[in-house]
């Protein structure tokens, strides 16, 4: 439990810094002379440079453990953020954001893999992932408004510098604070065994080992590749929302109003994350229902339904609060522990691609059609492409 608390702390700080930039990055880029389409590129390149980092993190975490990558991501990301405070034109901001995206790509797979490994069973794992979602939401509730207030009081340069130093200090605290346990190898019957095994014990161990290998092989191959279209579509819709909110007429050009809107989304997520009884429901079912709900809300925004904007944003947050912990839980339940790093890196890759595509589409097509309608189409396409055999995937502890 102590390890989980430390992981939650590191994720909170990293996500706090990240979400604090959402309401201020678009205005900051515009103040440097960037066009709306270039702003979309700046927001998107952060996510696309996640891809090489995610690929390296997947194999690195499985081979070397999580601690090094957590410390590396926090400290280096803080240094990069301090450099970001000194940029003077849009191209420099683009370069800095691309570096930041690569560096922070290691953090999420490392933390999720460590959380999954310390879980005792399926329900405990679901609770840990829900706790991770709760931390994510708490950070995103506070940080947009805090980021907007920082800019109003200190300006862009000082705000990015403060956020950078917070990351660096947190990374240094992770060095003594985070303890990573190495899994014990061998069969339980062999642990502490002093005398030679009988023939019956040897046959029992061999049978159990073969059964475990077959079971793990089935788990490792149970998710079709098209399932990852779901996190890709969710992240794409989120990227569209993050692009559109600061530029909407409802914000009246106010960074503070934009920050409050982002916080409304997070408050909605917090409401569903607090419903602990949802952990008893199938993680796959939660993922599908949450994704469908999110698509319908974006369709409502696209056709200007009568529900007020702040209520719609709260509903979007509620859907996210159902989806994100369910996705992580589902993948952890059907994956063997030695492959956690790789499967969570694939999840992060899907998120990264979607977060890259979303702002780019919104920046270039918002003049032709509603960006929210694009989000609806992508989410529904992901659901329609989901293979039927995914619905029969066994969920194990």
N, C-alpha and C positions, 0 to 999 in steps of 0.2 A: 504493500500500500504506500510505503514511503517513496518508492520509485515512481509510482503513478502520480503522487503529489508533485514531485519535482518536474516530471514530464508536463503536467498540466501548467505549472508555472512557466516553463520555457515556452510552451506553445502560446500561452496567454500573452506574454511579452512580445513574441514575434508577430502574432496576429494583431495585437494592439497597434504595433508600429505600422503594419501593413495596411490595416483598415483606416488608421488615422490619415493616411495619404489619399484615400479615395475621393473625398470631397475637395481636395486641394490640388491634385495633380493636373486635372484638366484646366482649371484657371491658371495654374503656374505655367503650364505649357503655352497657353494662349498669351500670357504676359510676356513670354519670350519670343512671340511672333509666329507660333505654330498655327496652321490652318486646322479646321475641324477634322479633316481626313487624316492629317498628320498626327493630331492628338490621338485618334483611334489607333494609329500605328504605334505610337509611344506606349499606350496602354496595352496593346496586344503583344509587342515584342518582349515584354517582361515574361509573358506566359510561354511564348514559343521557345525562349532560351531555357525554359524549364526542361525541355526534352532531353538534351544531352546530360544534364544534371540528374534527371530522373533515371536514365539508363545506367549511369555510373553508380547511382545510389542503390539501385536494386541489387546489383551483384556485390557492391561494397559492403552493404549492411549485412547481407547473408554471410559474407566471408569474414569480415572484421568486427562486426557488432555495430551498435548504434551510437555509442557515446562520442566517438571521435567526430562523426558527421554532424551531430547536434552542436558540439562546441565550435566546429569549423564554420557552420552556417551562420550561427549567431554573431560571432566576432567579425567575420569578414563582411557580412551583410551590414553591420554597423559602420564599418570603415567606408564601405561603398556609399552608404547613405550620407555620410559626412562630405564625401566628394560631390554628391548630388546637390548639396546646398551651394556649391560654388559654380554651377554651370551658368553659362551666359547666352546660349542659343539652343534651339530645339534639337539640333543634331547631337550636341553634347549630352542632352538629357536622354536621347534615344540610346546612345552608347552606354551610359551609366545604368539605365533601366535594364538593358540586356544583360549586363554583368550581374546585377542584383537578382535577376530572374534565375540565372544559372546557379548562383551561390545558394539561394534559399530553396532550390529544388531538392536538396539533400535532407532538409529538416523534416518534412511531413512523413516520407517513407520511414525514416529512422525512428521517429516518435511512435508512429502507428505500429511498426514491427515490434518495438519494445513493449508497448501496451498489450499487443496480442499475445506475446510470449509469457507475460506474467498472469494471464487469465487462468482461472482454475477450471472453468467449464463454459458451455455456450452462453448461459444466462449471465455469468460473471463477465464474459467477454462483451456481451451486449451492453452491460452496465458501464464498463470501462469506456467503450466507444461513445456511449451516450454522455459520459462525463467529459470526454474530449470535445464532443459537440457543444456541451454546455459551456465549457471554457472558451471555445471558439465564439460562441454567441455573446457571452459576457464581454469579451474583448471588443467585438464588433458593435455592441450596444453603446459602449462608452467612447470608443476611439474616434468615430467620425466627428462627433460634436467637439471632442477634445482637440482634434486636429484643426478644426475650423477656428476654435477659440485661440489656439496657439498662433495661427497665422494672423488673426485679428490683433493679437497683443504683441507678437514678436516679429512677424513677417516670415516670408518663406525661408530665407537663409537660416535664421536662428531656429526655426521649427524643425527643419530637417537635421540640423546639427544635434539638437536635443534628442530627437528620436534615434539618431545614430549611436549616441553615447549610451542610451538605455540598452540597446542591443549588445553593445560591447561588454558592458558591466554584467549583463545577464549571462553572456557566454563564459565570462571568467568565473562566475559563480557555479556554472555547470561542472567545472573541472573537479572541485572537491565534493560537490553535492550529489552528483549522479553516480550511482553504483550499478554496474551492469553484471548480472549473474550469467555465468556460462552453464549451459545445459550439461547435465551428467550423461555420459554416454554409457551404453550397455543396458542389458536387460535387468529389471529390478531383482530378479532372482540371483544375479551375479554380484550385486552390491553387498559387500561384507561377507562374501562366501569364502570360507577358509578351507573347507574339506572338498574333495572331488565330487562332482555332480554324479548322481545316479543316471542310469540309462533313461529312465522314465522322465527325469527332470530335463535331460538334454533334448529328448523328443518334444517335450512340452514347449521349451524355449524355441526350438526350431519351428514348430507349428505356429506359435504366436508371432514370431518374427516374420514368417512368410505371409501370414494373414495381415499383419500391419503394413507390409510392403504393398500388398495388393490393394488394401484400403486406401493408403496414401496415394497410390497411382490413380485410383478412381477419383479421389478428391481433386488431384492436381489437374485432371483433364475434364472436369465437369462443367466448366463455364465456357461457353462459346465466345469467340472474339467479338461478335456483334453485341454482346452484353455491354461492352465498354462504350458503345454508342450512347448508353444512358447517361453516365457521368459526363461524357463529352457534350451532350445536348444540354444538360443541366448547367454546366459551366459556361457554355456559350450564351444561354439565356441570361445568366448572371452577369456576364461581361457586357451584354447589351444594356442591361438595367444600370450597371455602374457607369456606362458611357452616357446614357440618356438623362439620368436624374440630375446631374449638375447643370445640364443645358436646358431643362424644361422651363416653360414659362412660369410654372407654379413656384419655382425657386426665386423668381424675381431677381436673378443675378446674385443672390446672397449665398455666400459659402456656408454661413451658419445654418440657413434653411436647408441647404443640401445635406449638411451633416445630420440634421434632425431627421430628414427623410431616410437616410441610411440607418439611423438608429431605430426607426420604426420597423424596418425589415428585421433587424436583430431582435427586437422585442417580441415580434411574432414567433421567431424561431425559439426564443427562450420559453415561450408559453407551452409549445409542444414538447420541448426537451424536458420540461418539468413534469410531464405526464409519464411517470415511471412505469405505469401499467403497459405502456406500448412495447416495452422490452419483451413482454410475453408473446407478442404477435410475431409471426414469421417476418424475418428481415427482408426477404424478397418481396412479400406482399406489401410491406411498408414502402419499399422503393417504388413499386409500380403505381400504387395509389397516390403517393406523394408527387410523382412525376406527372401523372395525369391531372392532378389538381393544379399543379403549377402551370401546365399548358393552358388550362381553361381560364386561369386568372390573366395570363398574358393576352389571351384572345379577348377577354373582357376589356382590358386596357386598350387594345387595338381598335375596338369598335366603340370606345367611349361609353362603356356601360354606366348606369346611374350610381354605382357604388363610388363613394368619395375616394380620392387618390390615397389618402393616408390609411384608409381601411384596406384598400387593395395591397398596399405595401406590407401591411401587417399580415395579410393572408399569404402573401408570397413568403414571408418569413416563417409562417407556420408550416408551409409545405417544405421549406428547406430544413426545418427542425426535425421533420420526419425522415427526410431522404438521407442526409449526410451520415448520421450514425448507422442507419440501416445498411447503406452501401458498404461501409467498412466492416460491419458485423457479418454480413452475408459472405463477403470474400474471405474473411478470416475463418469462418466456419467450414468452408469447403477447401481450404488450402493447408497443406502441411507446414509445420512451423519453420522448417529449413528453407521454405520458399516465400516467407512473409515479405522479405525485402523486395523480391521481384514482383510479387502480385500488387503490393502497395505502390511500387514505382510505376506499374502499368496504370493503376488508378490515377496517380498523379499526372502521368503523361496524358491520359484522356482529359483530365481537368485542364491541363496546360493548353492542349490543342483547342479545346472549346473556348477557353478564356482569350486565346489569340484571335480566333475566328470572330467571336462576338463583337468586340469593338470595331474591327475592320469592316464587317458587314454593316454595322450601324452607322459608321462614319461615311460610308460610300453610298448606301442605299436609302438613307433616311429621307432624302428628297423625293424618292419614287414611291415608297410605301412605308407604313408604320414599322418602326424597329421592333415593336412588341409583337406584331403579326409574324415577323421573321422568327422571333423566339418561339412562338406557338407552333409554327410549321416544323421547326427543327426538333422540338420535343415530341410532337406527334409522330414524326418520321422515325425517331429512335424507338418509340414504343412499337410501331408497326413492323420494324425490321427485327425485333427481338424474336429469336427462334423459339418455337413451341417447346422444344426439349428443355429450355431453361426453366420452364414452369415445373418440370419434374425433377429438378436438381435436388438431391438429398442434402439436408442440412444436418450436420453432425457437430458434436462437441469437439 
